[in-house]
Amino acid sequence: MDNQAIAIVKFLIKETPIGHLRSTIDNLKAIIGIDITTIKEIQDEMINYDDEHLRQVNLGEDRVLVSNLIKDKEGYYVNQNKKMRIAVSPLNDNIDKIEDIEVEECLLRQHLLTSLSSFVEKNYKSAVTATNSKFTI
C-alpha cells in the first residue's frame, strides 16, 4: 500500500463517527481488498482514534475510558482506582491484558473521586445520561 493510500485511510479513520470504527475498517478492507489493520501506520491511527474519542471498554461490571491522558510510556492505560494497567487493542471492546501495579496513595485524588461519585449518583440517573458513576478513569 503506497503512502497516498495510507494517508487517505488514516483520514477516513480520523473522520469516522464515534462508534463506527469497526464498520469503517470492515468497509475499507472490502474496498481495498487487503487487511489494513496489519499496517503499522493504520494501527497507530486506530489507537489515536480511541484515545481522542474516549472509547469505553469492559472491565468486569465496570467500563473504563481509554484516553491518552492515562496512557503510560509503554502504551498501557493506567487505572489508579483499581491499581492496574491495561492493554486494549483497537476494534476490541474488551481488555487484552491486565497487570497489577503499586500506586502511591493520594488523599486529594481519593477525596475528589469520592466527592465526584457522590455528586453523580445524587444528580444523574444511571444509564439515562452521559454521566455514569460506573465509569472509572
N, C-alpha and C positions, 0 to 999 in steps of 0.2 A: 504494500500500500504506500503510495507516494505521500510526500509532505502536504500537498494541497488537499488530498482526500482526507488525511488525518485532521487537518485544520477544520475542514467542513464538518466532520463527525464531531469533533470537540465542540464546535459552535452549536450544533444541534443538541448535544447533550446539555450544554450550559443553558440553553433556552427551553429545555423540556419543563413542562408544568410539574409542580410538586405532585408526587405520587404516580407519575407516569414514566419513570426512568426505565423500568423493565420493558414496557411495551415499546418505547422508543428504541432501545437496544435491539429487541427482537425484530422490529421492522427494519432497522439499519442492517442487521445480519442478513435478512431476506433480500434486501435491495442490493447490497454489495456482494453477497454470496460467500463471505468468509466470517469466521468467528472473530469479531473485532475486539472482544473482551480479552484476548490474549496479547494485544498490543500495549506496551508499557505506557505510552502517552495517553491512550484511551482509558486504561485502568486508573491512571493518575487523575484524569478529568472526572471520572465517576466518583472517586474518593472526594475530590474537591466539591463536586455537586452535593454529596451527602453532607459535608461539613458546612457548606454555605446555607443549605436548606434545613438544617437541624432535623435530620431524619431520626425517627424513633425506631428502636429495636427492642425485642422482647428480652427481659431478664426475669424469668420466672413469672410471677404475677405483676411485676412492675414493668415499666417501659423506661428506657434510657435514651436521652437525647444525644445524638452524635454531633459533635461540634469541634472545630479546630481550637476552640478556647480551652478545651480539656485534653487536648492531644499532647502526648509526650514526644520526645525526640525520636523514639523508635516506632511511632505511628500507632501506639495504643491509646485508647481513651481511658482516662483515669476517673474512677468514680470514688471520690473520697468518702461519701456516706457509707458505702458498702465495703470500703477498704479493698478495692480491687482495681485491676486494669483489664481492659477487654480489647479484643481484636474483632473487627467486623469487616466482612468483605462486602463490596458493593453488590446490589441485587439480591442480598440475603437479609431477611428480616430478623434473623436470629444471630446470636453472638457465636463467633467461631472459636474463640479461645478466652479463657478467664484465668487470671493469675492473682493470687492474694498479694497484698502489699502492706507494708507498715506505713501508717500515716501519723504524723505528729498531730496531737490533739490541738485544735484551735478553738478556744472557747467562744470567741466572737463569731466565727463561722457557724458553730453549732447553735448559738443563740439566734442568729439570723435565720437559719434553716428552720428552727422550731417556731419562731415567730411567723415566718412566711407560710409554713404549713398550716398553722392555726388560722391565719388570715384567709387563706384559700379555702379551707374547709368551712369557715364561717360565711364567706361571701359568695362562693361559687358552687353551683350544683355539679356534682361529679358526672362526667360523661355527657353534659349538656353544653358546656362552654369549652373554649380552647384551653383554659387553665384547669389543671387537674393535679391534685396533691399526690397522685400515684407516680408522677414523673419524678425522676431523680437526675441530677446533673453531676 
